[in-house]
């Protein structure tokens, strides 16, 4: 059995809304986000880890979102308002000066 690489997590936003019929979280970002980034959404009863497969701003698909953007992200499980969104970065991909846990 293969082990998982250790990750560092950096907070990048907060869930502002969840549309259960679409499986989409509205997120206000305080850091950039790209399609392909691995995220962790964590709250009192939420704990979802996934890769970002799509980002929408104003109903338009985009590969990148800047800080202060309000975006829609398809999520694999129920999340809730006020959940924190973290970017997960493999420690092996980080420089020594970037490592914070």
PECOR-V863494 format. One record per backbone hydrogen bond with DSSP energy under -0.5 kcal/mol. NH is the residue of the N-H (numbers start at 1). CO is the residue of the C=O. Records with the same first field share a line. If there is no record, write none. Layout:
# PECOR-V863494
NH = CO  CO
This chain:
# PECOR-V863494
8 = 89
10 = 87
12 = 85
13 = 85
14 = 28
15 = 83
16 = 26
17 = 26
19 = 24
20 = 18
22 = 19
23 = 19
24 = 19
25 = 73
26 = 17
27 = 25  71
28 = 14
29 = 27  69
30 = 12
31 = 12
33 = 65
35 = 63
36 = 52
37 = 34
38 = 88
39 = 50
40 = 86
41 = 48
42 = 40  84
43 = 46
48 = 41
50 = 39
52 = 37
53 = 51
55 = 62
56 = 72
57 = 60
60 = 57
62 = 55
65 = 33
68 = 29
69 = 66
71 = 27  69
72 = 56
73 = 25
74 = 54
75 = 23
82 = 15
83 = 80
84 = 42
85 = 13
86 = 40  84
87 = 10
88 = 38
89 = 8  87
91 = 6
93 = 90
94 = 91
98 = 95
99 = 95  96
